[in-house]
Amino acid sequence: MYFMGCICGSNTPLFEDIMKVGGVQYNTFRDTCYALGLLNDDKEYIDAIKEVSFWASAHRLRKLFVALLIANCLSRSEEVWEKYWTFLSEDIVYKQRLMLNHSDLTLTEDEVKNFTLFEIQKLLCSCGRSLDEYNTMSVPDNRFLSNNGNRWMYNELRYDRKKLVEEHANLLGNLTNEQRVVYDTIIKAIDADSGGIFFVYGYGGTEKTFVWNTLSAAIRSKGEIVLNVASSGIASLLLPGGRTA
């Protein structure tokens, strides 16, 4: 209604010509407003993105683009995206190579665009917004992203196994007799694929975390996955790759 009001107030003689500019018939009131010069051409924001691209990271540029979206600064956000998405995606291939531990990974243009939109969506979600709110903007293909697998799993498989072998040998040699019993019991269950629940009780300062770190190094050095979970953020920081429950 806003765009139709702009057109109706621009001295258009006949209603049937309301969406025609310079002999070109437009499909929406918004496009007609843009053709009539009633909307901002986004030049100042485009120039800002181009200028910032000389010194800022792609992540910073994505944050700038998200800020422009949230503030409703862009008249045609989809056109700004289509013309300058390459600036916003320069680190995407690197990020995927790092995440998948695949130094020779290549991505198609559509894949790079999709991952970039996914990063933009994450930034918007952190502000309580979504790309779905912007009707003309592209959105990430969730089916494609789901085929990319579990990010936690990929992060777990990124550990340097050779380094972990050395770290494990050092940690293992410093276990006390009691700690070694705990270690051997859990490792035996893992190797036998028998599973189990183990409760280790000890006062603060008895180096329970040291045992968890030794176990983590042992398992990850074999290319297997460990999800270290703690009840608080501070406790999780003491565990390699730790996270809260």
C-alpha positions as CSV (number, residue, x, y, z in Angstrom):
1,M,0.0,0.0,0.0
2,Y,2.9,2.4,0.8
3,F,4.4,1.9,-2.7
4,M,1.0,2.3,-4.4
5,G,0.4,5.5,-2.5
6,C,3.8,6.8,-3.7
7,I,2.8,6.1,-7.3
8,C,-0.7,7.6,-7.0
9,G,0.8,10.8,-5.7
10,S,3.2,11.1,-8.6
11,N,0.7,12.5,-11.2
12,T,0.2,9.3,-13.1
13,P,-2.7,10.1,-15.6
14,L,-4.5,6.7,-16.0
15,F,-4.8,3.8,-13.6
16,E,-3.9,1.2,-16.3
17,D,-0.6,3.1,-16.8
18,I,0.2,3.2,-13.1
19,M,2.8,0.4,-13.3
20,K,4.4,1.5,-16.6
21,V,7.5,3.7,-16.7
22,G,9.2,4.8,-19.9
23,G,7.2,2.2,-21.9
24,V,8.3,-0.6,-19.6
25,Q,5.5,-2.5,-17.7
26,Y,6.5,-3.4,-14.1
27,N,5.0,-6.3,-12.1
28,T,5.0,-4.7,-8.6
29,F,4.3,-1.2,-7.2
30,R,7.7,-1.4,-5.5
31,D,9.6,-1.9,-8.8
32,T,7.6,0.9,-10.3
33,C,8.5,3.3,-7.5
34,Y,12.1,2.4,-8.0
35,A,11.9,3.1,-11.8
36,L,10.3,6.4,-11.1
37,G,13.2,7.4,-8.8
38,L,10.9,7.5,-5.7
39,L,13.1,5.1,-3.8
40,N,16.7,5.4,-2.7
41,D,19.1,3.7,-5.1
42,D,21.2,2.3,-2.2
43,K,24.4,3.8,-3.7
44,E,25.7,5.2,-0.4
45,Y,25.4,1.8,1.2
46,I,26.9,0.0,-1.8
47,D,29.8,2.4,-1.7
48,A,30.2,1.7,2.1
49,I,30.3,-2.1,1.5
50,K,32.9,-1.7,-1.3
51,E,35.0,0.7,0.7
52,V,35.0,-1.5,3.8
53,S,35.9,-4.6,1.7
54,F,39.4,-3.2,1.3
55,W,40.3,-3.6,5.0
56,A,37.5,-5.6,6.7
57,S,37.0,-9.4,6.8
58,A,34.1,-11.1,5.1
59,H,32.6,-11.7,8.5
60,R,32.6,-8.0,9.2
61,L,31.0,-7.3,5.9
62,R,28.2,-9.8,6.7
63,K,27.6,-8.0,10.0
64,L,27.4,-4.7,8.1
65,F,25.0,-6.1,5.6
66,V,22.8,-7.5,8.4
67,A,22.9,-4.1,10.2
68,L,21.6,-2.5,7.0
69,L,18.9,-5.1,6.7
70,I,17.7,-4.7,10.3
71,A,17.7,-0.9,10.0
72,N,15.7,-1.1,6.7
73,C,18.3,1.0,5.0
74,L,18.2,-0.9,1.7
75,S,15.5,-0.2,-0.9
76,R,16.5,-3.3,-2.9
77,S,18.5,-5.6,-0.6
78,E,18.2,-8.4,-3.1
79,E,20.0,-6.4,-5.8
80,V,22.8,-5.4,-3.4
81,W,23.1,-9.0,-2.4
82,E,23.3,-10.3,-6.0
83,K,25.8,-7.7,-7.1
84,Y,28.1,-7.8,-4.0
85,W,27.7,-11.3,-2.4
86,T,31.3,-12.1,-3.4
87,F,32.6,-9.6,-0.9
88,L,30.5,-11.2,1.8
89,S,31.7,-14.7,1.0
90,E,35.4,-14.5,0.6
91,D,36.1,-16.7,3.7
92,I,33.4,-19.3,3.1
93,V,35.6,-21.8,1.2
94,Y,38.3,-21.5,3.8
95,K,35.8,-22.0,6.7
96,Q,34.4,-25.1,5.0
97,R,37.8,-26.5,4.4
98,L,38.7,-26.0,8.0
99,M,35.5,-27.4,9.3
100,L,35.7,-30.5,7.1
101,N,39.4,-30.9,7.5
102,H,39.6,-31.0,3.6
103,S,42.3,-28.7,2.3
104,D,41.4,-29.3,-1.4
105,L,37.7,-28.8,-1.0
106,T,36.0,-26.8,-3.8
107,L,32.5,-25.3,-3.8
108,T,30.2,-24.3,-6.6
109,E,29.0,-20.7,-6.8
110,D,25.6,-21.8,-5.6
111,E,27.1,-23.6,-2.6
112,V,29.2,-20.6,-1.7
113,K,26.1,-18.4,-1.9
114,N,24.1,-20.8,0.2
115,F,26.7,-21.0,3.0
116,T,27.0,-17.2,3.0
117,L,23.2,-16.8,3.3
118,F,23.4,-19.3,6.2
119,E,26.0,-17.2,8.0
120,I,23.8,-14.1,7.4
121,Q,20.8,-16.0,8.7
122,K,22.7,-16.9,11.9
123,L,23.6,-13.2,12.5
124,L,20.0,-12.2,12.0
125,C,18.7,-14.9,14.3
126,S,21.1,-13.7,17.0
127,C,19.2,-10.3,16.8
128,G,15.8,-12.0,16.8
129,R,15.3,-11.5,13.0
130,S,15.3,-13.8,10.0
131,L,15.8,-13.6,6.2
132,D,12.2,-14.8,5.9
133,E,11.1,-11.3,6.9
134,Y,12.6,-9.8,3.7
135,N,10.4,-11.1,0.9
136,T,12.8,-10.3,-1.9
137,M,15.9,-11.7,-0.3
138,S,17.2,-15.2,-1.0
139,V,17.2,-17.7,1.9
140,P,19.5,-20.6,2.5
141,D,18.4,-24.0,1.3
142,N,17.9,-26.0,4.5
143,R,17.9,-29.3,2.6
144,F,21.3,-28.5,1.2
145,L,22.6,-27.5,4.6
146,S,21.3,-30.7,6.2
147,N,23.2,-32.7,3.7
148,N,26.4,-31.0,4.8
149,G,26.2,-32.9,8.0
150,N,26.6,-32.2,11.7
151,R,28.9,-29.3,12.5
152,W,29.8,-30.7,15.9
153,M,30.9,-33.9,14.3
154,Y,33.1,-32.1,11.7
155,N,34.6,-30.0,14.5
156,E,35.5,-33.1,16.4
157,L,37.2,-34.6,13.4
158,R,39.4,-31.6,12.9
159,Y,41.8,-32.3,15.8
160,D,45.5,-32.9,14.9
161,R,45.8,-36.6,15.6
162,K,49.6,-36.7,15.6
163,K,49.8,-33.9,18.2
164,L,47.2,-35.7,20.3
165,V,49.2,-39.0,20.3
166,E,52.1,-37.1,21.9
167,E,49.8,-35.2,24.3
168,H,48.2,-38.5,25.3
169,A,51.5,-40.2,26.0
170,N,52.5,-37.3,28.2
171,L,49.2,-37.2,30.1
172,L,49.1,-41.0,30.5
173,G,52.5,-41.1,32.1
174,N,51.4,-38.7,34.8
175,L,48.3,-40.5,36.0
176,T,48.2,-41.7,39.5
177,N,47.4,-45.4,40.2
178,E,43.8,-44.6,41.1
179,Q,43.4,-42.4,38.0
180,R,44.9,-45.1,35.9
181,V,42.2,-47.6,37.1
182,V,39.5,-45.2,36.0
183,Y,41.2,-44.6,32.6
184,D,41.7,-48.3,31.9
185,T,38.2,-49.2,32.8
186,I,36.6,-46.6,30.5
187,I,39.1,-47.3,27.6
188,K,38.4,-51.0,27.9
189,A,34.6,-50.4,27.6
190,I,35.2,-48.2,24.6
191,D,37.5,-50.6,22.8
192,A,35.0,-53.5,23.5
193,D,32.2,-51.3,22.2
194,S,30.2,-52.3,25.2
195,G,29.3,-48.8,26.4
196,G,28.4,-48.0,29.9
197,I,27.8,-45.2,32.5
198,F,30.7,-44.4,34.8
199,F,30.5,-42.3,37.9
200,V,33.8,-40.9,39.2
201,Y,33.6,-39.3,42.6
202,G,36.4,-37.1,44.1
203,Y,36.8,-33.9,46.0
204,G,37.9,-30.7,44.3
205,G,41.6,-30.7,43.5
206,T,41.8,-34.5,43.0
207,E,42.4,-33.9,39.2
208,K,39.3,-35.5,37.8
209,T,39.6,-33.1,34.9
210,F,43.1,-34.4,34.2
211,V,41.6,-37.9,33.7
212,W,38.9,-36.5,31.3
213,N,41.6,-34.7,29.3
214,T,43.7,-37.9,29.1
215,L,40.6,-39.9,27.9
216,S,39.8,-37.2,25.4
217,A,43.3,-37.2,23.9
218,A,43.3,-41.1,23.8
219,I,40.0,-41.3,21.9
220,R,40.5,-38.3,19.6
221,S,44.0,-39.5,18.7
222,K,42.3,-42.5,17.0
223,G,40.1,-40.3,14.9
224,E,37.0,-40.9,17.1
225,I,34.6,-38.4,18.6
226,V,34.3,-37.1,22.1
227,L,31.6,-34.7,23.3
228,N,32.9,-33.1,26.5
229,V,29.9,-31.7,28.4
230,A,29.9,-29.8,31.7
231,S,27.2,-28.3,33.8
232,S,28.6,-24.8,33.7
233,G,30.4,-22.5,31.3
234,I,33.5,-22.2,33.6
235,A,33.7,-26.0,34.0
236,S,33.5,-26.5,30.2
237,L,36.5,-24.2,29.7
238,L,38.6,-26.8,31.5
239,L,37.8,-29.5,29.0
240,P,39.2,-29.6,25.4
241,G,36.3,-28.8,23.1
242,G,34.1,-28.5,26.1
243,R,30.5,-27.2,26.0
244,T,27.7,-26.8,28.5
245,A,24.8,-29.3,28.8
